[in-house]
Amino acid sequence: MFKNITRLEWSILITFIAVFLIALRVAEINL
């Protein structure tokens, strides 16, 4: 199912998830 994922793709994926989680936290605080 998963092809070999390079470290660059992993770092991009992790960064994207981190930004998404931070955005959720900020949204919760603003609400």
Phi and psi restraints in degrees (value plus and minus 20) as a CYANA .aco file:
   2 PHE   PHI    -112.8   -72.8
   2 PHE   PSI     110.8   150.8
   3 LYS   PHI    -102.3   -62.3
   3 LYS   PSI     153.3   193.3
   4 ASN   PHI     -84.0   -44.0
   4 ASN   PSI     106.0   146.0
   5 ILE   PHI    -121.9   -81.9
   5 ILE   PSI     109.2   149.2
   6 THR   PHI     -98.5   -58.5
   6 THR   PSI     143.3   183.3
   7 ARG   PHI     -82.2   -42.2
   7 ARG   PSI     -55.0   -15.0
   8 LEU   PHI     -82.4   -42.4
   8 LEU   PSI     -64.7   -24.7
   9 GLU   PHI     -85.2   -45.2
   9 GLU   PSI     -58.2   -18.2
  10 TRP   PHI     -82.4   -42.4
  10 TRP   PSI     -64.8   -24.8
  11 SER   PHI     -84.5   -44.5
  11 SER   PSI     -58.3   -18.3
  12 ILE   PHI     -85.8   -45.8
  12 ILE   PSI     -63.1   -23.1
  13 LEU   PHI     -83.0   -43.0
  13 LEU   PSI     -65.9   -25.9
  14 ILE   PHI     -84.4   -44.4
  14 ILE   PSI     -61.6   -21.6
  15 THR   PHI     -82.3   -42.3
  15 THR   PSI     -62.0   -22.0
  16 PHE   PHI     -82.3   -42.3
  16 PHE   PSI     -64.0   -24.0
  17 ILE   PHI     -85.3   -45.3
  17 ILE   PSI     -61.6   -21.6
  18 ALA   PHI     -81.7   -41.7
  18 ALA   PSI     -65.0   -25.0
  19 VAL   PHI     -82.6   -42.6
  19 VAL   PSI     -60.3   -20.3
  20 PHE   PHI     -83.1   -43.1
  20 PHE   PSI     -64.4   -24.4
  21 LEU   PHI     -85.2   -45.2
  21 LEU   PSI     -61.0   -21.0
  22 ILE   PHI     -82.9   -42.9
  22 ILE   PSI     -61.0   -21.0
  23 ALA   PHI     -82.3   -42.3
  23 ALA   PSI     -59.4   -19.4
  24 LEU   PHI     -83.3   -43.3
  24 LEU   PSI     -62.7   -22.7
  25 ARG   PHI     -80.7   -40.7
  25 ARG   PSI     -66.3   -26.3
  26 VAL   PHI     -82.6   -42.6
  26 VAL   PSI     -60.6   -20.6
  27 ALA   PHI     -84.0   -44.0
  27 ALA   PSI     -61.2   -21.2
  28 GLU   PHI     -82.2   -42.2
  28 GLU   PSI     -63.2   -23.2
  29 ILE   PHI     -85.3   -45.3
  29 ILE   PSI     -62.0   -22.0
  30 ASN   PHI     -88.2   -48.2
  30 ASN   PSI     -49.1    -9.1
